Amino acid sequence: MKDWISNYVKAQKAAHDSIPLDAVAQLIEKFRQALQEDRQIFVFGNGGSAANASHFATDLGKGSSDKLGKRFRVLSLNDNVSWMTALGNDYAHEDVFVRQLMNYGKPGDLVLAMSVSGNSPNVVKAVEWAKKNGLHTIALVGGKRGKLAEIAHQAIVIKDTHYGRVEDAHMGICHMICYAFMEKPEFARV
């Protein structure tokens, strides 16, 4: 078991080492711009990525906003269970995110979608709609890239296909975005 743990940690480090720093810096700048322009930020994903979306919305909406004196307008589309189940039941599971965006999304808003495979049909459909309707789209995906990496305005690819390792790296990126504002609040005022 100790060897397995050691190998897992080595592989996790490699996944984190594949995070493209320049791309993360660009994301942080995009979030700074969204804050300055008072844009709505939408985040979503399935499974572990759904949990990451909720966690990110909490950290950005509370932790980062508390340090700035100006609030991020961030919403995880995973957090309204009754709405998601109504949409899934009355339309299709593929519509649980896109139909929420139809209610809230406006040109210039920001979408952060997370999917290890990059091919989750409900995430892809929402990003396609968002891009078509003038929202800026960002995808965090795994090594298979999938359709999301092709269609999003910006994509960050973690060079691994293991769901746990990729989700951990995605959460690392989310924490970098949040802590950039928590630990360097002067950046938001530039």
C-alpha positions as CSV (number, residue, x, y, z in Angstrom):
1,M,0.0,0.0,0.0
2,K,2.8,2.4,0.8
3,D,4.2,2.0,-2.7
4,W,0.8,2.6,-4.2
5,I,0.4,5.8,-2.1
6,S,3.9,7.0,-3.2
7,N,3.1,6.4,-6.8
8,Y,-0.2,8.2,-6.5
9,V,1.5,11.2,-4.9
10,K,4.1,11.2,-7.7
11,A,1.4,11.1,-10.4
12,Q,-0.6,13.9,-8.5
13,K,2.5,16.1,-8.5
14,A,2.9,15.5,-12.3
15,A,-0.7,16.5,-12.9
16,H,-0.2,19.7,-10.9
17,D,3.1,20.3,-12.7
18,S,1.1,20.3,-16.0
19,I,-0.9,23.3,-15.0
20,P,0.1,26.0,-17.5
21,L,1.0,29.0,-15.4
22,D,0.5,31.6,-18.2
23,A,-3.0,30.3,-18.9
24,V,-3.9,30.6,-15.2
25,A,-2.5,34.1,-15.1
26,Q,-4.8,34.9,-18.1
27,L,-7.8,33.4,-16.2
28,I,-7.0,35.5,-13.1
29,E,-7.0,38.6,-15.4
30,K,-10.3,37.6,-16.9
31,F,-11.8,37.3,-13.4
32,R,-10.4,40.7,-12.5
33,Q,-12.0,42.1,-15.6
34,A,-15.3,40.5,-14.7
35,L,-15.2,42.0,-11.2
36,Q,-14.4,45.5,-12.6
37,E,-17.2,45.3,-15.1
38,D,-19.7,43.7,-12.6
39,R,-20.2,40.7,-14.8
40,Q,-22.0,37.6,-13.7
41,I,-19.8,34.5,-13.4
42,F,-21.3,31.0,-13.8
43,V,-19.5,27.8,-12.8
44,F,-20.7,24.2,-13.3
45,G,-19.7,20.6,-13.8
46,N,-20.8,17.0,-13.0
47,G,-19.9,14.8,-10.1
48,G,-16.6,15.8,-8.5
49,S,-16.5,18.8,-10.9
50,A,-19.9,19.8,-9.5
51,A,-18.5,19.8,-6.0
52,N,-15.5,21.8,-7.3
53,A,-17.9,24.4,-8.8
54,S,-19.7,24.8,-5.6
55,H,-16.5,25.1,-3.6
56,F,-15.1,27.7,-6.1
57,A,-18.3,29.8,-6.0
58,T,-18.0,29.8,-2.2
59,D,-14.4,30.8,-2.1
60,L,-14.7,33.5,-4.8
61,G,-18.1,34.8,-3.6
62,K,-17.1,35.0,0.1
63,G,-13.4,34.7,0.6
64,S,-12.1,36.7,-2.3
65,S,-15.0,39.3,-2.1
66,D,-14.4,39.8,1.6
67,K,-10.9,40.9,0.9
68,L,-11.7,43.3,-1.9
69,G,-14.6,45.4,-0.7
70,K,-16.2,44.7,-4.1
71,R,-18.2,41.5,-4.6
72,F,-17.8,38.9,-7.2
73,R,-21.2,38.0,-8.7
74,V,-20.7,34.2,-8.9
75,L,-23.2,31.4,-9.1
76,S,-22.7,27.7,-9.2
77,L,-25.4,26.2,-11.5
78,N,-25.0,22.9,-9.5
79,D,-26.5,24.3,-6.3
80,N,-30.3,24.5,-7.0
81,V,-31.3,20.8,-6.8
82,S,-35.0,21.4,-7.3
83,W,-34.4,23.5,-10.4
84,M,-31.9,21.0,-11.8
85,T,-34.2,18.0,-11.2
86,A,-37.2,19.9,-12.8
87,L,-35.1,20.7,-15.9
88,G,-33.8,17.1,-16.1
89,N,-37.3,15.7,-15.7
90,D,-39.2,18.0,-17.9
91,Y,-36.6,18.4,-20.7
92,A,-33.5,16.3,-20.5
93,H,-30.4,15.9,-18.3
94,E,-28.5,17.7,-21.1
95,D,-30.5,20.8,-20.3
96,V,-29.8,21.3,-16.6
97,F,-27.1,23.9,-17.1
98,V,-28.1,25.5,-20.5
99,R,-31.7,26.3,-19.3
100,Q,-30.3,28.1,-16.2
101,L,-28.0,30.1,-18.4
102,M,-31.0,31.0,-20.6
103,N,-32.6,32.7,-17.6
104,Y,-29.5,34.5,-16.3
105,G,-26.7,34.7,-19.0
106,K,-26.0,38.0,-20.8
107,P,-23.3,38.9,-23.3
108,G,-20.0,39.7,-21.6
109,D,-20.7,37.3,-18.6
110,L,-18.2,34.6,-17.8
111,V,-18.7,30.8,-17.8
112,L,-16.2,28.4,-16.2
113,A,-17.1,24.8,-17.0
114,M,-15.3,21.8,-15.6
115,S,-15.2,18.3,-17.1
116,V,-12.4,15.8,-16.8
117,S,-13.5,14.1,-20.1
118,G,-14.3,17.4,-21.8
119,N,-17.4,15.6,-23.3
120,S,-20.1,15.8,-20.7
121,P,-23.2,16.5,-22.9
122,N,-24.9,18.9,-20.4
123,V,-21.7,20.9,-20.0
124,V,-20.9,21.0,-23.7
125,K,-24.5,22.1,-24.5
126,A,-24.3,24.9,-22.0
127,V,-20.9,26.1,-23.3
128,E,-22.1,26.0,-26.9
129,W,-25.1,28.2,-25.9
130,A,-23.0,30.6,-23.9
131,K,-20.5,31.1,-26.7
132,K,-23.2,31.6,-29.3
133,N,-24.8,34.2,-27.0
134,G,-21.8,36.3,-26.3
135,L,-20.6,34.9,-22.9
136,H,-16.9,34.3,-22.5
137,T,-16.3,30.6,-22.0
138,I,-13.5,28.8,-20.1
139,A,-13.1,25.1,-19.8
140,L,-11.0,23.1,-17.4
141,V,-10.5,19.6,-18.8
142,G,-8.3,16.5,-18.5
143,G,-5.9,15.0,-20.9
144,K,-8.5,13.7,-23.3
145,R,-9.5,17.3,-23.9
146,G,-12.9,16.5,-25.5
147,K,-15.2,18.8,-27.3
148,L,-15.0,21.5,-24.5
149,A,-11.3,22.1,-25.3
150,E,-12.3,22.7,-28.9
151,I,-15.2,25.1,-28.4
152,A,-14.3,27.2,-25.3
153,H,-12.7,30.5,-25.8
154,Q,-10.0,29.4,-23.3
155,A,-9.2,25.9,-22.2
156,I,-6.8,24.6,-19.6
157,V,-5.8,21.0,-20.0
158,I,-4.4,18.9,-17.2
159,K,-2.1,16.2,-18.7
160,D,-3.7,13.2,-17.0
161,T,-6.9,11.2,-17.5
162,H,-7.4,10.0,-13.9
163,Y,-10.5,11.7,-12.6
164,G,-9.3,12.3,-9.0
165,R,-5.9,13.8,-10.1
166,V,-7.5,16.0,-12.7
167,E,-10.2,17.2,-10.3
168,D,-7.6,18.0,-7.7
169,A,-5.6,20.0,-10.3
170,H,-8.8,21.8,-11.3
171,M,-9.5,22.7,-7.7
172,G,-5.9,23.9,-7.4
173,I,-6.5,26.3,-10.3
174,C,-9.7,27.5,-8.7
175,H,-7.8,28.1,-5.5
176,M,-5.2,30.0,-7.4
177,I,-7.8,32.3,-8.8
178,C,-9.4,32.9,-5.4
179,Y,-6.2,33.4,-3.5
180,A,-4.8,35.7,-6.1
181,F,-7.5,38.2,-4.9
182,M,-7.4,37.2,-1.2
183,E,-3.6,37.5,-0.9
184,K,-3.0,40.3,-3.5
185,P,-6.2,42.4,-3.3
186,E,-4.3,45.4,-4.8
187,F,-4.3,43.4,-8.1
188,A,-8.1,43.9,-8.3
189,R,-7.8,47.7,-8.2
190,V,-5.2,47.9,-11.1
